[in-house]
């Protein structure tokens, strides 16, 4: 049974790569588009009364299989997640991004001047196309195609990493609100924190905790755990800052927080059972 989260198929339409594997009336290659809002919620059905599965970030690209009644059926080019989002969240793919945001959150200014009122915000991982870098009153800015600007110190060339220690990147999200389906610096869930932090070090990870538990990195024994290892429960994942401290986005504090691993095991196991496994992603 193909996972509908990672494979675009319906009785009437499916992605071309599934031809011969599923039955569908029509198969399409799809067209490329890019996210043009700070955070785009991806849903399993084309309406707002279903929950959010995940989020796409500004500048990320998708393959669009269908546009109908104001909704686009897409597949993320970042992690292959499939779902629906409003057409207005997308535009033509255009030029390839040149930089990405490396601060947890940053502002977009109407011009290279920090005293102007921001016109929006972007999360870590967002992709931007830069046409110029300049300095104004001691602050360096990156000017975007539409002449808006972001602080240069919050960005790096696309793909360039600040550190290979993804745990330190995850730690920068401490006290960020917990958000089911969240994958941004404005709100994030447990597996979103793992995926985004790893992504910013050049390591790709599946989106959901069950996917991560099934195949991210290598499985390890409980007595082998160290900094950077992952602890899984049914429906939850946390990052070890060391062998005794857990960093995770969680519904208990409704934030990204750290707590002693022993305490977390006792508390979480009361509701969801003992940890189901430990994995080392790198």
N, C-alpha and C positions, 0 to 999 in steps of 0.2 A: 504494500500500500504506500503510494507516494505521499510524502508530507506536503500538505497544501500550503504550508508556510514557505516552502522553498521551491515549489513547482507550480507554475501557472497553468491550470487546466480546469475547464468546465465542459459540459456536454456540447456547448455551441462553439467554444473557442479554446485554443491552447497554444502555448509557445512552441515554436518550430522544433526545438530540441527534444520535445516529447513525442514527436511523430513516430509511430510504431510502438510506443509504450502505453499510450492512452487512446481512448476513443473520443474523438471530437469532430464536430461538423467542419471545422476550419482550423488551420494552423497558420500562425503569423510569426514573422521575424520580430516585429515591433520597431518602434522608433525611439531615438534617444531624446531625452529632455533633462532639464536640470531644475532642482528645487530653488525657488526664488523667495521663500519666506524663511524666517529664522529657524522655525521648527515646524515640520509637517507631520501630522499624525497619520499613521497608516492603520487602516481598519480591515477586518476580514470581509465586510460587506459594504456596499456603497450608500451608507446613510449614517447619520450621527448618533442614532440610538443603540449602537453597538460599541463595545469598549475599544480602547486603543491597544493594538498589538505591539507597536513599536513606533519609532520616530525617525524621520530623515532630516538631515541638517542642511542649512543653506549651502548651495553650491554642489551638493552631492548629485550624482547622475543616476537616472533610472532608465529602464526600457519600458516604454508604454505599449501595451497590447491593445487597449481599447479606450476611447473617450466617448462617454455616453451620459446624457442627462446631468452634465456638470461634474461627473466623476471620471477619474482615470484609473484604469486597472494596470498596475505597474509591478516591476521587479527591481529591487535595489541593486545597483551595480557594486555596492559596498559589501553586502552580506547575503545577497540573493533572496532577501525577504520579499514576499509577494503580498499585495493588498491593494486597497482602494484609498485614494485621496482626492480632494477637490481639484478640478482642472486649474483653478486660479493659483494653486500652489506651485505650478510648473510653467516653464517657458522653454523655448528652443534651447538645445544644448549650448550653442554659441561657442565662444572661445574657451579653451581649456583653462581651468584655474591655475594660477601661478603660486599661490600661497595658501596656508591654512592657519586657523586660529589656534594658538597653543596656550593661551590663558584660559582658565575655566569659563570666563565670561568676559566680553568686552563690548564697548559701545561703537555704534556707527555715527559719525558726525556729518552734518551737511557740508562741511568744508574742513580743511586742516586747522582746526582751532578748538581746543578743549573747552573753551568757555561758551561755545555755542551749545544749544540744547540738542542732545542726541536724538536721532530719528529712528533708532532701533538698537537692538543688541544681537550679538552672535555668540554661540557656544563654541567651546573647544571642539575642534574637528571640522568646523565649517570651512568651506573653500571659497576663496575670493580671487578675482582677476585684477591684478595690479598694473597700472599703467605708468606710475611714477612714484618715487620716494623723495620726500623733501623734509626740510626742517623748518619749524616755525616757532619762534620764541623759546628755543631750547628743547622742543619736543619733536621727535621724528614721526612722520606719518606716512602711511601708504595710501595713495590716492587710487580709487577704484574707477572702473569704466564710466560710471555715471557721475563722477567727480565728487562723490562722497568719500569719507576718509576714515581710517582706523589707526590706532596707535601702533607704530611699527614694532615696538617692544612686545606686543601681544601676539606677534605673528612670526612665522618662519616660511622659507620656501617650501612648497608642497612636498611632503615626504621626508623633509629634514627633521630629525628628532632632537629634543633637548637632552634626553637621557634614555638609556636602555633599561632603567629601573622603573618598571611600570607601577610598582607599589608606591613610589614617591609621587607619581602622577595621580594615582587614585587618592592618595592622601590629601591632595589639593582640593578635593571635593568635600572634605569634612564639613558637616552641617548643611550641605546642599539638601533641599527637601526631597524626601522620597516621593516618587511618582510612578505608579504602575504603568509600564510601557515606556517610561522615560528613558531618554538616551542623550541627555544634554546637561549643560551646566545649570540650567534653570530648574531641572527636576529629573531624577534618575532612579532606576530600579537596580536590583542587585546584579543581574546579568548585564545590564547596560553599563554599569560602572566597570565591570571586568572587561567587557568588549571595548569600550572607548579608551580606557587606560592602556590596554594592550595595543590597540590600533595606533595610538600616538607614539608607540615605540617601534612601529613597523611590523607588529605581529598581528595577524588576522585571526579573529575568533568568531565562532557562531554567535547568534544573537541571544538565544534563550538558554536558561540554565540547564534544561534537559539535554540540549544539543551540546553544550559545553561539557557536561558530565559524561556524555557518550563518546567524545572524541577529541577534546582539546588537550594537546600535550600528551603526557604519559601518566598512567596511574601509579601511585606510590602507596606505601604502607603508612599507617598512622604514626609509627615510630620513626619515620624518615622525614617528617614535615620540617619545613624551614621557611624563611622569608620568601614570599612570592608564590607559595603553593596555595591551591584553592581547596576549600572545604565545601562539600555539597551535602545538602539535605534534599528531601523531596520538595522540589519547587523553590529552592533557595541556594545561593552560593555566596561565600565570603572569601576575602583575601587575607592571608596571613602576613602581618607586618613582622612577626617573628613567631617562634614556635608556640608562644603563649598568648598572642594578641591578634584579635580578629578585626578587620576593617570591612564594613559592609553597609550597603544601602538596605534599610530594613523598615518594616512596618511597625516595629515596636517603638522606636524613637521617632519614626516618620522622617528620617534623615539619614545621611551617611554618617556613621559613628564608629567608634572603636570600643571594644570591650574585651575582657579576658576570655579567651577561647573556652575555658572550662565553664564559665558562667553562661556563655552563649549556648553551649551544648546542652546544659541543663534546661535553660529556658526554652530553646527551640524544640528540643526533643519532647518536651511535655505536650506539645501540640502536634508535631510532625514526625516524631521518632528520632532515632539516632542518626548521625551522619551516614550518608549512603556511600561516600567515597572521598578520596583525596587525589588531586591531580597536580602535576607540575607543568605549566603552560610553556615554559621555555627550556 
